[in-house]
Amino acid sequence: VVTKFVSEDGRFASLTLDDSTDTIRAKLWDGPKLVENVNIGDIIDFIGKVRMYNEELYVTPEIIRKITDPNLELLRRLELIKKYGTAAPKPKEAAEIKQENSDIRKQIIDLGD
């Protein structure tokens, strides 16, 4: 967790997450209780849905779990290497995924016209 923001009225919260390849924001509305115990510098397991709004790619969390044992981070990296051959997607793959999402978004907009 790189940054954390909670609005004064407590209705909105955001986290900036860094996986050592890039950063992405996680946004929460009407229930930032998921981030109450999360602080800057914490290592977390994060499960959420990817969203796009106004050309910003972000995630909405479903599960956030704070990792207290740093060995679990190493274990997760090894699991990814075993499954995918790398701990992070290659930059080309990430760019292709972003383009696919952009294409899908354009198709949805065209359907609305």
N, C-alpha and C positions, 0 to 999 in steps of 0.2 A: 504494500500500500504506500503510494508516493504522496498523495494528498487526500484530505478528508474535509468535506464541507457539510454542515447541517444548517438549514435555514433557521431563523429565529423562532418562527412559529412551529417548527418541527415537522412540517408537511413535506419537505423535500430534503434529500441528502444525495451526495455524490462522492465517489471515491475515484481516484486515478490509480489504475493498476499497471504495474510494469512486470513483464515476464522475461526481461533481458533481451527481447527482440524488438519490442515497441511498447507504447503505452496505450491504454484505452480507458474511457470513463465508464463507470457504472453509475446509473441513475435510479433513484428510488423515489416514488411519490406516495403520499398518504400511508406511511408505515416504515420510516427509516429505523425501526427497531432492529432490523438485521445488522445494522452497523454500529449499534450502541457500544459494543465491546471491542470494536476494531479501531486500532490506532495507526498513525503513520509509522511505517517501518515494520509492521506486522506481516508475517507470511500467512497467506490464507489459501484455502481450497475454495474455489468459486465455481458455481454452476449457474448459468443464466442464459437468456435468449438475446441474440444479436438483433439490434434494431437500427433504423436509420431515420433521421429527421433533419430537415434543412441541411442535407449533405454531410451531416455528422453521424459517423458510425459509433454506436455505444452499446452497452449491454444492460439489461435489466436482470437483477439477481433473483434467483429462486432459493439458492442455498449459499450461505457464506459460513465457512467453518475456519476458525483461527487455528493455525498450526503451532503447537508449542514445542514439538520435537523437531529440530532442524534435519534430522535424519529422514523424516518423512518427505521433505522436499527432494532430497537425493534419491530416495526410493521412487518418487513419482517421475523424476527425470530418467532414471534407469528403465522404468516401465515404458515410457515414451520411446526411448531408444530401441528397446526390444521390439515394440510394436511397429514403429515407423522408420526405424533406422536413424533417427535424429531426435533430439530433445525439443526442437522447434521447427516449424515449417520453414522451408526455404523461401527466400524473398520472392522468387518468381511465383511460387505456389500462392503466397499471400496476395500478390498482385492479381493473379488470375481469379482468386476467390472474390476479391474486391470488385473486379470487372464483372463477374457473373452476377453479383448482388446488384450492381448498377444496371445491368441489362434487365434483370427481373423487375427492378423498380420502374424502369422506363416502360416495360410492358404493362405494368399495373396502371401507370398514368395514362397510357394510350387506351386502355380499356375503359377508363372513366370518361374519355372524350366522346 
